[in-house]
Amino acid sequence: MPKLGVNIDHIATLRQARKEFAPDPVAAAKISERAGADSIVCHLREDRRHMQDRDIVKLRRVLKKPLNLEMSLDKGIVDFAVKIKPAYAMLVPERRQEVTTEGGLDVVNNFRRIKLAAARLKRRGIVVSIFIDPAIKQINKAREAGAGIIELHTGCYANAKNNKQRTNELTKLRQAARYARSIGLTVHAGHGLNYKNVRAVARIKEIDELNIGHAIISRAVFAGLGRAVKEMKRLVN
């Protein structure tokens, strides 16, 4: 059964709408832990649109479960990760004007920068993960760059317009996960997964963890965060 990583970015998004102190993403992380989350995921963006440096510092101090820090290749962000030392550092693409991450990191065309960043992180004992599209060439380059984990971008599956597209994208995810495991990589997956579409991805036996944020936080508005996490955990299992 895959583990569940809960992304708490949208709790911070709501807080930053008023630039106040509530809701507190650290409190959300602790509720998620108690409800069964296997890890806590958050993205420290260069523009600090939601999570703030102080949030990461506090999460690192209080969490019992692993902290998975999503991050760009920006030197300042890498410096911060090296200092804070999360359990996992997930390298992702980042554009200032995007609403959310729009696809996997292109390891092929950014190989040197990724390899240098990965080396710095690994020297601090941080496990390096890279968020990529389910393509064999990207998987091979991620491994060559030093990743121990890949996270497969499930956005195309989640956004499929019909059953045929959805089946094709699911096949790509299965094949990519199987290949990645065969060459020694741990496989995670995420982006756009929700209470209706997660089961098919959770059944891919090579996937070790699913990272989900927006759907859980949206459900929490009506059901409460603890219940929302428990409901997703049941579906994943």
C-alpha positions as CSV (number, residue, x, y, z in Angstrom):
1,M,0.0,0.0,0.0
2,P,1.4,3.4,-0.9
3,K,2.0,6.0,1.9
4,L,0.3,9.3,1.9
5,G,2.1,12.7,2.0
6,V,-0.1,15.6,2.8
7,N,0.8,19.0,1.2
8,I,-0.1,21.9,3.4
9,D,0.7,24.8,1.1
10,H,-2.9,25.9,0.7
11,I,-3.3,26.4,4.4
12,A,-0.5,29.0,4.1
13,T,-2.2,30.4,1.0
14,L,-5.3,31.2,3.0
15,R,-3.2,32.7,5.8
16,Q,-1.3,34.9,3.4
17,A,-4.5,36.3,1.9
18,R,-4.7,38.4,5.0
19,K,-1.0,38.4,5.9
20,E,-2.0,37.4,9.5
21,F,-1.3,34.4,11.6
22,A,-4.2,32.0,11.0
23,P,-4.7,29.4,9.8
24,D,-1.3,28.1,10.9
25,P,0.2,25.5,8.5
26,V,2.3,24.0,11.3
27,A,-0.9,23.3,13.2
28,A,-2.3,21.8,10.0
29,A,0.7,19.6,9.7
30,K,0.3,18.2,13.2
31,I,-3.4,17.5,12.7
32,S,-2.4,15.7,9.4
33,E,0.2,13.6,11.3
34,R,-2.4,12.5,13.9
35,A,-4.9,11.6,11.2
36,G,-2.4,9.3,9.5
37,A,-0.2,11.3,7.1
38,D,3.1,9.5,6.5
39,S,4.9,12.7,5.6
40,I,4.3,16.4,5.3
41,V,4.9,18.1,2.0
42,C,5.3,21.9,1.4
43,H,6.8,24.1,-1.3
44,L,9.0,27.1,-0.3
45,R,8.6,29.2,-3.4
46,E,11.1,31.9,-4.4
47,D,8.3,34.6,-4.1
48,R,7.1,33.2,-0.7
49,R,3.5,33.3,-1.9
50,H,2.4,30.8,0.8
51,M,4.9,29.0,2.9
52,Q,7.4,31.2,4.7
53,D,10.9,30.5,6.0
54,R,9.7,30.5,9.6
55,D,7.1,27.9,8.8
56,I,9.8,25.5,7.5
57,V,12.0,26.1,10.5
58,K,9.2,25.3,12.9
59,L,8.0,22.3,10.9
60,R,11.5,20.9,11.0
61,R,11.5,21.3,14.8
62,V,8.1,19.8,15.6
63,L,7.3,17.2,13.1
64,K,7.4,13.5,14.0
65,K,7.0,12.4,10.4
66,P,9.4,13.2,7.5
67,L,9.3,16.7,6.0
68,N,9.4,16.7,2.2
69,L,10.4,20.2,1.0
70,E,9.6,21.0,-2.6
71,M,12.0,23.5,-4.0
72,S,13.4,25.1,-7.1
73,L,17.1,25.1,-8.1
74,D,17.5,28.8,-7.0
75,K,20.8,29.1,-5.0
76,G,19.1,30.8,-2.1
77,I,16.5,28.1,-1.8
78,V,19.2,25.4,-2.0
79,D,21.2,27.2,0.7
80,F,18.1,27.3,2.9
81,A,17.5,23.6,2.5
82,V,21.1,22.7,3.2
83,K,20.8,24.7,6.5
84,I,17.4,23.4,7.6
85,K,18.0,19.8,6.5
86,P,14.5,18.3,5.7
87,A,14.2,14.5,5.3
88,Y,13.6,14.9,1.5
89,A,14.3,17.7,-0.9
90,M,12.1,17.5,-4.0
91,L,13.4,19.5,-6.9
92,V,10.6,21.0,-9.0
93,P,10.3,23.5,-11.8
94,E,9.1,26.9,-10.8
95,R,7.8,29.9,-12.7
96,R,6.6,33.1,-11.0
97,Q,3.4,33.5,-13.0
98,E,2.2,29.9,-12.7
99,V,-0.8,29.2,-10.4
100,T,0.7,25.7,-9.5
101,T,3.5,23.6,-10.8
102,E,2.6,22.9,-14.5
103,G,4.8,19.9,-15.3
104,G,7.8,17.9,-14.4
105,L,11.3,19.3,-14.1
106,D,13.2,18.8,-17.4
107,V,16.3,17.0,-16.1
108,V,17.7,16.4,-19.6
109,N,18.0,20.1,-20.3
110,N,18.9,21.2,-16.7
111,F,21.2,18.3,-15.9
112,R,24.3,20.2,-14.7
113,R,22.4,22.5,-12.3
114,I,20.3,19.6,-11.0
115,K,23.4,17.4,-10.4
116,L,25.2,20.2,-8.6
117,A,22.2,21.0,-6.3
118,A,21.6,17.3,-5.7
119,A,25.3,16.8,-4.6
120,R,25.1,19.7,-2.1
121,L,21.8,18.3,-0.6
122,K,23.1,14.7,-0.4
123,R,26.3,15.8,1.4
124,R,24.0,17.1,4.2
125,G,22.3,13.7,4.4
126,I,19.1,14.9,2.6
127,V,17.4,12.4,0.3
128,V,17.0,14.0,-3.2
129,S,13.7,13.6,-5.0
130,I,13.0,15.0,-8.5
131,F,9.5,15.8,-9.8
132,I,9.4,14.6,-13.4
133,D,7.0,13.6,-16.2
134,P,6.6,9.8,-16.7
135,A,9.3,9.6,-19.5
136,I,12.1,7.1,-19.6
137,K,14.7,9.6,-20.6
138,Q,13.8,11.8,-17.7
139,I,13.9,8.9,-15.3
140,N,17.4,7.9,-16.5
141,K,18.7,11.4,-16.1
142,A,17.2,11.8,-12.7
143,R,19.0,8.8,-11.5
144,E,22.3,10.0,-13.1
145,A,21.8,13.4,-11.4
146,G,21.8,11.7,-8.0
147,A,18.1,11.3,-7.2
148,G,17.1,8.5,-4.9
149,I,13.4,9.2,-5.4
150,I,11.4,10.3,-8.4
151,E,7.9,11.8,-8.1
152,L,5.9,11.1,-11.2
153,H,3.7,14.0,-12.4
154,T,0.2,12.8,-12.5
155,G,-1.4,16.0,-13.8
156,C,-2.0,14.7,-17.3
157,Y,-3.8,11.7,-15.9
158,A,-5.8,13.9,-13.5
159,N,-6.8,16.3,-16.3
160,A,-7.7,13.7,-19.0
161,K,-10.8,14.7,-20.9
162,N,-12.1,11.2,-21.5
163,N,-11.7,7.6,-20.6
164,K,-9.3,6.8,-23.5
165,Q,-6.9,9.7,-22.5
166,R,-7.2,8.6,-18.9
167,T,-6.3,5.0,-19.7
168,N,-3.4,6.1,-21.8
169,E,-2.0,8.3,-19.1
170,L,-2.4,5.7,-16.5
171,T,-0.5,3.2,-18.7
172,K,2.4,5.7,-19.0
173,L,2.5,6.0,-15.2
174,R,2.5,2.3,-14.7
175,Q,5.3,1.8,-17.2
176,A,7.4,4.6,-15.8
177,A,6.9,3.4,-12.2
178,R,7.9,-0.1,-13.2
179,Y,11.0,1.0,-15.1
180,A,12.1,3.4,-12.3
181,R,11.9,0.6,-9.7
182,S,13.8,-1.7,-12.0
183,I,16.8,0.6,-11.9
184,G,16.7,1.1,-8.2
185,L,14.7,4.3,-7.7
186,T,11.9,4.8,-5.1
187,V,8.8,6.1,-6.8
188,H,6.3,8.7,-5.6
189,A,3.5,10.3,-7.5
190,G,1.3,13.4,-7.3
191,H,-0.4,16.4,-8.8
192,G,-4.1,16.7,-9.4
193,L,-5.0,13.6,-7.5
194,N,-8.3,13.7,-5.6
195,Y,-10.9,11.5,-4.0
196,K,-12.4,10.4,-7.3
197,N,-9.2,9.5,-9.3
198,V,-6.7,8.4,-6.7
199,R,-7.5,4.7,-6.5
200,A,-6.2,3.7,-9.9
201,V,-2.9,5.3,-9.2
202,A,-2.7,3.9,-5.7
203,R,-3.1,0.4,-7.2
204,I,0.3,0.8,-9.1
205,K,2.3,-1.5,-6.9
206,E,5.7,0.2,-7.7
207,I,4.5,3.5,-6.3
208,D,5.7,4.0,-2.7
209,E,3.9,7.2,-1.8
210,L,1.3,9.6,-3.1
211,N,1.6,13.3,-2.3
212,I,-1.7,15.2,-2.3
213,G,-2.6,18.7,-1.2
214,H,-5.4,20.7,-2.9
215,A,-8.0,18.0,-2.8
216,I,-7.4,17.3,0.9
217,I,-7.5,21.0,2.0
218,S,-10.6,21.6,-0.2
219,R,-12.4,18.7,1.5
220,A,-11.2,20.0,4.9
221,V,-13.2,23.2,4.5
222,F,-16.4,21.1,4.8
223,A,-15.3,18.0,6.7
224,G,-12.4,19.1,8.9
225,L,-8.8,18.4,8.1
226,G,-8.5,15.3,10.3
227,R,-11.4,13.7,8.6
228,A,-10.3,14.7,5.1
229,V,-6.9,13.1,5.7
230,K,-8.4,9.9,7.1
231,E,-10.8,9.6,4.1
232,M,-7.9,10.0,1.6
233,K,-5.8,7.5,3.6
234,R,-8.6,4.9,3.3
235,L,-8.8,5.4,-0.4
236,V,-5.1,5.2,-0.9
237,N,-5.0,2.0,1.1
